Amino acid sequence: MLHHFSTLQVIILAAGKGTRMASSQPKVLHRVLGKSMLEHVLHTAEDLQPESVCLVAGHGIDEVKAHIGEPENLFWAEQKEQLGTGHAVLQVEPLTSIADLALIICGDTPLLTSNTLANLVKSHQKSKATVSVLSAIVDTPKGYGRIVRDDKGNVSSIVEEKDATEKQRNIQEVSSGIFCVNRDALFKYLHQVGNSNAQGEYYLPDILPLALADNQVVQATIMDNSEEMLGINDRCQLAQAENIMQARILREWQNKGVTIEQAETVRIEASVNIGMDCTIKAGTQLLGSTHLGDGCIVGPYAVLQNSWLADDITVAPFSHLEETSIGDQAAVGPFARLRPGARLDEKVKIGNFVEVKQSVLGKGSKVNHLSYIGDTMMGENCNIGAGTITCNYDGANKHQTIIGDGVFVGSDTKLVAPVQVGSGATIGAGSIITKQVQQDGLTLSARPEQRHVKNWIRPKKGSQ
């Protein structure tokens, strides 16, 4: 859901190394259902339509910049030394902003939703608070900062687990690490924060007691679903986040009219789009920016990656499609492989154990079994027999095969590119075509005479 907070600046903290990920890659670039954690968070932030978004990076900043690119209204700040969350936010201070509020979120929280963040901002505005924190009630609070309230229920502090007393560790209301703060007050108090704690770092939550000492309103907004605040620190938590997000995505598609059989075996990544009345069968994976039109049937155990399918298409079991485009009412598989650059027009049929690469197949054409079609321009209503190969590679360069409309190619034919076949031509089975084939008529390459050797004995294993 889109919101509109024109007086809000979103600050995303993404400077940590993520040592527990055991990876050379910056933590926030690890993927959850096909998109990096940071991309998920950025898209959530963009849904708020803020005045600006500022990304604080540090470890691997060049890699992070290369991954994200240059989205409109995104500004960068660098935390050269990792000295805590408070120090990270301070790096934003020199950046010009006319926003009244700052919303501070972490780049490793991909499950956050814009509705939850919008509720925090609205609650902050309604209560006229100076500092607001997004909190959650959890059964097992280990690892989170605890929300400490006074006898009247007002927030008095946030205590990090390493610095908490035994009594404080039993508190079940925890901080998500997400804050909404009046921007002027934010930097005023951050300059007063010290680092007298177990880690020797400058903690963002330490602005709370400073605001309270100034008699400012500090409040905590409890989120509805604590799963949203899950921060990813290791690969186990990464898998946990994927499971939660996958369940969320499956429910969304089911509610939009998609049938998903044995949903626990299906993978549908975050950027996938599916039309109404599609059926996704067991074990199927829809990856990347794959798009399905209405009425498609996919699987079981098919894999589609960055592919575009129109309406009423069947992809039979164990087929693999990558960076392909398919027109209405086409059929693929089973056991077919469509490689990058394959484009099938409407009503094309690709059968079992057929591979197509960097080729266009015209309306109604059929390649039913055991064939390889590479670097080919094929017309409409062609019929390609079993075992046909377009021999496109000469050991150094790729060459193109051009096939006209209404061509019939007999089984076990080799088309040695570059070669052209005229419309309406028929090529006899077992032919090796090296020259242009004229339109219409029958073309045969020379076949050796069939003969029989009467006393020939088949060799046996182990014999010399």
Summary of the structure (lengths in Angstrom):
residues: 464
radius of gyration: 30.7
end to end distance: 76.5
largest distance: 108.4
contacts: 1565
relative contact order: 0.07
helix: 21%
strand: 30%
